[in-house]
Amino acid sequence: MTAADPGRSFKNVLIVGAGPAGLLLALFLAKMGIQTHVIDSAETLDDQPRAIHYGTAAVHELARAGVLDDIQAEGLICRNFCWRKLDGEVIAGLDSTLLDGTLDQVTCLPLNQVSKIVMKHILEQPTARVSWGHNVTDIGQTDEEAWVEVETCKETKRLTADYIVGCDGARSIVRRKLFGVDDFPGHTLEEQIVATNTYYDFDKYGYQDSNSIIHPEHWHMAARISNDGLWRVSYGELAGLSRGDVIARQPEKSMRILPGSPSPGQYQLVNISPYRVHQRLARSMRVGRFLLTADAAHLCNPFGGLGLTGGIVDVAGLSDRLSGIYDGNADESILDEYSRIRREKYLSMVNPISLENIGRLHS
């Protein structure tokens, strides 16, 4: 542990997980002058595209972190949204062009690109560092500090900090060590989601920036994710299919859901990723000196971008609370409030609204 600055109530924070949540938390804390160390079991940033949309609450926090301009320079602002029937008929829509020039528009950029941008900013902070190839095997705490046991390619060692934050995703080792391997209350949805990145001329068919297609079988979402014609197409598939089955069914599925019913030679499939969808919330987001954020704490389906937006708001709120303690303006009870408020927002907003969003698609 580093020496405490005079007048500061703690010394440092250790973050487990160098995904977007962990990196963004590190950036917030480092800019507040707090010594921050991020560790991850991987050897480099995750390059999977994953989530793409940042709601207005997240946009405000990305601006506060100083990364929004870079994100919008590489990505785009979603200015219109609609719900359609499978034949393309528009049922309803939203136009946000009146909000141009404000922070109240949805921003779009694949999460892996956002992580690279945040990492670039972290490297400019003297109070932050990132260590790769650090696999957490155990955790613990005393009244004075928290610790993790980690394995690297060279050694096994113990890292200590005043607070340790689990930002290590849906399969969080921190959460599992705190509550048990199978203790993540909630449920898994029956359907699985298949996310694809596809080059196709949706503009030819009058598609807007984000399109939700309602159908009992062929429900899906098609959203523009770059300025060069790349779209995210996410659709529902039968439960129980293997990855091989999903890939084998993709050409027929794309012919049914894409406007114009194209054959494989008429679009370019960049990648395809099937995954199960969960609605889950940890019993608490604080256990003593350990804290949880984002996917390590809660999960929801991707429709509406509430999981990603909620995770960003988690880390922003947690950074403010840790800063309040660090500066002597608050005591540790404010961390219990962090857990209470963020769990309440999941239960009252993220969970029910995200379930309504996916249910609407196949209604």
NORMO-V984815 format. One record per residue. N is the residue number from 1. RES is the residue in three letters. BURIAL is I if it has 24 or more other C-alpha atoms within 12 Angstrom, else O. Layout:
n & res & burial
N & RES & BURIAL
N & RES & BURIAL
This chain:
n & res & burial
1 & MET & O
2 & THR & O
3 & ALA & O
4 & ALA & O
5 & ASP & O
6 & PRO & O
7 & GLY & O
8 & ARG & O
9 & SER & I
10 & PHE & I
11 & LYS & I
12 & ASN & I
13 & VAL & I
14 & LEU & I
15 & ILE & I
16 & VAL & I
17 & GLY & I
18 & ALA & I
19 & GLY & I
20 & PRO & I
21 & ALA & I
22 & GLY & I
23 & LEU & I
24 & LEU & I
25 & LEU & I
26 & ALA & I
27 & LEU & I
28 & PHE & I
29 & LEU & I
30 & ALA & I
31 & LYS & I
32 & MET & I
33 & GLY & I
34 & ILE & I
35 & GLN & I
36 & THR & I
37 & HIS & I
38 & VAL & I
39 & ILE & I
40 & ASP & I
41 & SER & I
42 & ALA & I
43 & GLU & O
44 & THR & O
45 & LEU & I
46 & ASP & I
47 & ASP & O
48 & GLN & I
49 & PRO & I
50 & ARG & I
51 & ALA & I
52 & ILE & I
53 & HIS & I
54 & TYR & I
55 & GLY & I
56 & THR & I
57 & ALA & I
58 & ALA & I
59 & VAL & I
60 & HIS & I
61 & GLU & I
62 & LEU & I
63 & ALA & I
64 & ARG & I
65 & ALA & I
66 & GLY & O
67 & VAL & I
68 & LEU & I
69 & ASP & O
70 & ASP & I
71 & ILE & I
72 & GLN & I
73 & ALA & O
74 & GLU & I
75 & GLY & I
76 & LEU & I
77 & ILE & I
78 & CYS & I
79 & ARG & I
80 & ASN & I
81 & PHE & I
82 & CYS & I
83 & TRP & I
84 & ARG & I
85 & LYS & I
86 & LEU & I
87 & ASP & O
88 & GLY & I
89 & GLU & O
90 & VAL & O
91 & ILE & O
92 & ALA & O
93 & GLY & O
94 & LEU & O
95 & ASP & O
96 & SER & I
97 & THR & O
98 & LEU & O
99 & LEU & O
100 & ASP & O
101 & GLY & O
102 & THR & O
103 & LEU & I
104 & ASP & I
105 & GLN & I
106 & VAL & I
107 & THR & I
108 & CYS & I
109 & LEU & I
110 & PRO & I
111 & LEU & I
112 & ASN & I
113 & GLN & I
114 & VAL & I
115 & SER & I
116 & LYS & I
117 & ILE & I
118 & VAL & I
119 & MET & I
120 & LYS & O
121 & HIS & I
122 & ILE & I
123 & LEU & O
124 & GLU & O
125 & GLN & I
126 & PRO & O
127 & THR & I
128 & ALA & I
129 & ARG & I
130 & VAL & I
131 & SER & I
132 & TRP & I
133 & GLY & I
134 & HIS & I
135 & ASN & I
136 & VAL & I
137 & THR & I
138 & ASP & I
139 & ILE & I
140 & GLY & I
141 & GLN & I
142 & THR & O
143 & ASP & O
144 & GLU & O
145 & GLU & I
146 & ALA & I
147 & TRP & I
148 & VAL & I
149 & GLU & I
150 & VAL & I
151 & GLU & O
152 & THR & O
153 & CYS & O
154 & LYS & O
155 & GLU & O
156 & THR & O
157 & LYS & O
158 & ARG & O
159 & LEU & I
160 & THR & I
161 & ALA & I
162 & ASP & I
163 & TYR & I
164 & ILE & I
165 & VAL & I
166 & GLY & I
167 & CYS & I
168 & ASP & I
169 & GLY & I
170 & ALA & I
171 & ARG & I
172 & SER & I
173 & ILE & I
174 & VAL & I
175 & ARG & I
176 & ARG & I
177 & LYS & I
178 & LEU & I
179 & PHE & I
180 & GLY & O
181 & VAL & O
182 & ASP & O
183 & ASP & O
184 & PHE & I
185 & PRO & O
186 & GLY & O
187 & HIS & O
188 & THR & O
189 & LEU & I
190 & GLU & O
191 & GLU & I
192 & GLN & I
193 & ILE & I
194 & VAL & I
195 & ALA & I
196 & THR & I
197 & ASN & I
198 & THR & I
199 & TYR & I
200 & TYR & I
201 & ASP & I
202 & PHE & I
203 & ASP & O
204 & LYS & O
205 & TYR & O
206 & GLY & O
207 & TYR & I
208 & GLN & I
209 & ASP & I
210 & SER & I
211 & ASN & I
212 & SER & I
213 & ILE & I
214 & ILE & I
215 & HIS & I
216 & PRO & O
217 & GLU & O
218 & HIS & I
219 & TRP & I
220 & HIS & I
221 & MET & I
222 & ALA & I
223 & ALA & I
224 & ARG & I
225 & ILE & I
226 & SER & I
227 & ASN & O
228 & ASP & O
229 & GLY & O
230 & LEU & I
231 & TRP & I
232 & ARG & I
233 & VAL & I
234 & SER & I
235 & TYR & I
236 & GLY & I
237 & GLU & I
238 & LEU & I
239 & ALA & O
240 & GLY & O
241 & LEU & O
242 & SER & O
243 & ARG & O
244 & GLY & O
245 & ASP & O
246 & VAL & I
247 & ILE & O
248 & ALA & O
249 & ARG & O
250 & GLN & I
251 & PRO & I
252 & GLU & O
253 & LYS & I
254 & SER & I
255 & MET & O
256 & ARG & I
257 & ILE & I
258 & LEU & I
259 & PRO & I
260 & GLY & O
261 & SER & O
262 & PRO & O
263 & SER & O
264 & PRO & O
265 & GLY & O
266 & GLN & O
267 & TYR & I
268 & GLN & O
269 & LEU & I
270 & VAL & O
271 & ASN & O
272 & ILE & I
273 & SER & I
274 & PRO & I
275 & TYR & I
276 & ARG & I
277 & VAL & I
278 & HIS & I
279 & GLN & I
280 & ARG & I
281 & LEU & I
282 & ALA & I
283 & ARG & I
284 & SER & I
285 & MET & I
286 & ARG & I
287 & VAL & I
288 & GLY & I
289 & ARG & I
290 & PHE & I
291 & LEU & I
292 & LEU & I
293 & THR & I
294 & ALA & I
295 & ASP & I
296 & ALA & I
297 & ALA & I
298 & HIS & I
299 & LEU & I
300 & CYS & I
301 & ASN & I
302 & PRO & I
303 & PHE & I
304 & GLY & I
305 & GLY & I
306 & LEU & I
307 & GLY & I
308 & LEU & I
309 & THR & I
310 & GLY & I
311 & GLY & I
312 & ILE & I
313 & VAL & I
314 & ASP & I
315 & VAL & I
316 & ALA & I
317 & GLY & I
318 & LEU & I
319 & SER & I
320 & ASP & I
321 & ARG & I
322 & LEU & I
323 & SER & I
324 & GLY & I
325 & ILE & I
326 & TYR & I
327 & ASP & O
328 & GLY & O
329 & ASN & O
330 & ALA & O
331 & ASP & O
332 & GLU & I
333 & SER & O
334 & ILE & I
335 & LEU & I
336 & ASP & I
337 & GLU & O
338 & TYR & I
339 & SER & I
340 & ARG & O
341 & ILE & O
342 & ARG & I
343 & ARG & I
344 & GLU & O
345 & LYS & I
346 & TYR & I
347 & LEU & I
348 & SER & O
349 & MET & O
350 & VAL & I
351 & ASN & I
352 & PRO & O
353 & ILE & I
354 & SER & I
355 & LEU & I
356 & GLU & O
357 & ASN & I
358 & ILE & I
359 & GLY & I
360 & ARG & O
361 & LEU & I
362 & HIS & I
363 & SER & O
